[in-house]
Amino acid sequence: MFKAKKRFIAGAVCPRCSEMDKLTMYTEDEKDYRECVGCGFKEQMRLQSAPKELDTRVNKTKEERDAEVQPVKLIDPGESN
């Protein structure tokens, strides 16, 4: 059986022993794990879904941009009603 390739996570701190740069990550049976080489801490990483892209004028359709347009009424301060 082949052993999973472990990679160090730069700057990561172990939640058990609080040592920096001792955590490795690897994939086994299509699951991601992190493990501390210092104290032996090991846990499965449960990653959340990818974050949603922020709404900007660039990624909206023309119809969505046009729906947000609101007319502005200019008032002349010298004009009386």
N, C-alpha and C positions, 0 to 999 in steps of 0.2 A: 504494500500500500504506500502511496506517495505522500510525503509530508508537505503541508501547506507552507508557502513562502511567507515568512513574517517580516514586516517592515516596521521600523521605529516611527513613532509619531512625534515629530519635533516640537518641543515646548510643552508637551502634555504632562500633567501632574497626576500621579496615581491617587485614586480616591481613598485607598487604604493606608499606604505608608507615606503619602505626600512627597514622594521623591519625583523630581523632574527628569524628563528624558529617559524613563525606564519602561514606558509603555510601548508595546508592539501591537500591531493589528494584523489579522489574517482572516481568510475565508475558509470555512470547512463545511461541507454539505450545504452549500449555497447560503450559509449564514455567516455574518461578520462577527468576529470576536476581538476583544482587546485583552491583553495580558501583561502584567508587570513582571519583568525579569528579576526585579529586586525581591519582592515579597511573595510572588506567586499568585496574586490577585488575578481572577479571570472572570469575564462576564460577556454575555452576548450583547452586541450593540444593536439597539432597536432604532433604526433611523426613521425619521418622519418623512412624509412625502415631500417632494420637491416644493420649494416655496413658490407661491403664485407671483407672476410677474406684475410689477407695479403698473397701474394704468397711467399712461402718459399720452400726449398728443401724437406721438410717433406710432404707437401700437393700437390706436383707435381707428375705426372706419370713418369715412367722410360723414356719413349719416350721424354717427355718434357725436362727432365734433360739432356738427351743425346744430344738433339738438341742445347743446350746452350754451349756444350763443344767445345772449339776452340783449335787447336793445337798450340804449341809455338815452334818457331824455335830458337835454341840456337846458338849463334855466338861466335866463339873463337876469342878473341881480338888479339891474337898473329898470327893468320893465315892471310895471304895476299891473295887477289883475283887474 
